[in-house]
Amino acid sequence: MTFAEDRVMGSSARGGVLLVWLVLASACAGTGPTGGGSAVPEGGSPEVERSRVILLHDNDTHLHDNHRDEVRRFVEGVRGAAPSVFLVSGGDVLVRHSHLWPEGEGIEWYRREGLRQIEWMNELEYDVMVSGNHELEPHEMVTREILDAARFPILAANIRIETEQLPRHPAYHILTTEDGLTLAVLGLSVINFEAPPGLVEEGYHQTVEAHRALAEEHDALILLNHIGIRYDLELANAFPEVAAIIGGHTHTLLPEAIHVNGVLVAQTGGHHHVRNPESEMTMGVVVLEFEDGELVESCGWVVSIGPQGVRPAGAYRYHAERWEAPVPACAA
């Protein structure tokens, strides 16, 4: 059993112990080469005040908004226990494949269910989202109508949109904490279908390179990606100045986030394109700790939220990308 599982297993019914541990009692501790490491110099004082930023995240929900009361309770509980908590989406909240819509349903179903999903995200007060490939299919401008209802920015730095069928997506968004730290969130997406005129995907590496200065201008640079675990790992190796990569697209479940080249990489799994009203929701928790504006520790893990409350997400698994690695403990 991992450290995270040991701390939260007894709180699956309510999630209360998890929240206390998460926000008040835990600190990300180094775990060797994969951990964040200690920021206390030899002979220095360990009593350095830290600023903690928490990023709650999900990805590939595909019109799943199950167990709303439990999800709301979890999000509000974390927000109530810490001053700097942000809620972000790794994309693919919609289902673009019409053949996977319920039998006999058409574009009006897509409009209704898409708006319902965005309204739920508005209610939860998401701070930012990256566009997934399922948000890039126009569907007679209905997708634009759905996305225009969002009260949060939807990013796509590497997608050039020159059509009125879809809204323009900003490249990045700045999150500001209660104590004045700024986090630049850069969004990357993918077009994995025959794109309509006016929709062009640009390279991941060249896009991050073009925005590299954000890492110097702000206290942290976060990549909010919908490009798949393989490319998340490539970018982590190429850009060590990135603080964290929150991913999506390949439905990869990392129960505990991993460090690659010093960059935290996290993803929460995802849901099938056909809605299952019984499936539990997953939500990731990324913790970034700062001293004097410098990132000194980072860690993350994933929880499942359902009728039994909050519990650790299952064993490591992968989807689509055949990549395996040991999953380190997030804290020690």
VENCORTA-V581446 format. One record per backbone hydrogen bond with DSSP energy under -1.0 kcal/mol. NH is the residue of the N-H (numbers start at 1). CO is the residue of the C=O. If there is no record, write none. Layout:
BEGIN
NH:CO / NH:CO
END
This chain:
BEGIN
6:2 / 7:3 / 8:4 / 9:5 / 11:8 / 12:9 / 15:11 / 19:15 / 20:16 / 21:17 / 22:18 / 23:19 / 24:20 / 25:20 / 26:21 / 35:32 / 44:41 / 51:290 / 53:288 / 54:84 / 55:286 / 56:86 / 57:284 / 58:88 / 60:91 / 62:92 / 63:93 / 64:61 / 71:67 / 72:68 / 73:69 / 74:70 / 75:71 / 76:72 / 77:73 / 78:74 / 79:75 / 80:76 / 86:54 / 88:56 / 89:128 / 90:58 / 100:97 / 101:98 / 105:102 / 110:106 / 111:107 / 112:108 / 113:109 / 114:110 / 115:111 / 116:112 / 117:113 / 118:114 / 119:115 / 120:116 / 121:117 / 122:118 / 123:119 / 124:120 / 126:121 / 127:87 / 128:87 / 129:153 / 130:89 / 131:155 / 135:132 / 136:133 / 142:139 / 143:138 / 145:141 / 146:142 / 147:143 / 148:144 / 149:146 / 150:147 / 155:129 / 156:170 / 157:187 / 159:156 / 160:200 / 162:198 / 173:185 / 175:183 / 177:181 / 180:177 / 183:175 / 184:220 / 185:173 / 186:222 / 187:171 / 188:224 / 199:196 / 200:160 / 202:158 / 207:203 / 208:204 / 209:205 / 210:206 / 212:209 / 214:211 / 215:212 / 217:213 / 218:214 / 219:182 / 220:182 / 222:184 / 223:244 / 224:186 / 225:246 / 226:188 / 228:248 / 232:228 / 233:229 / 234:230 / 235:231 / 236:232 / 237:233 / 238:234 / 239:235 / 242:239 / 243:221 / 244:221 / 245:264 / 246:223 / 247:266 / 254:267 / 257:300 / 258:265 / 260:263 / 263:260 / 264:243 / 265:258 / 266:245 / 269:252 / 271:60 / 279:276 / 281:305 / 283:303 / 284:57 / 285:301 / 286:55 / 287:299 / 288:53 / 289:297 / 290:51 / 291:294 / 294:291 / 296:289 / 297:289 / 299:287 / 301:285 / 302:255 / 303:283 / 304:311 / 305:281 / 306:309 / 309:306 / 311:304 / 313:302 / 317:253 / 321:319 / 323:321
END
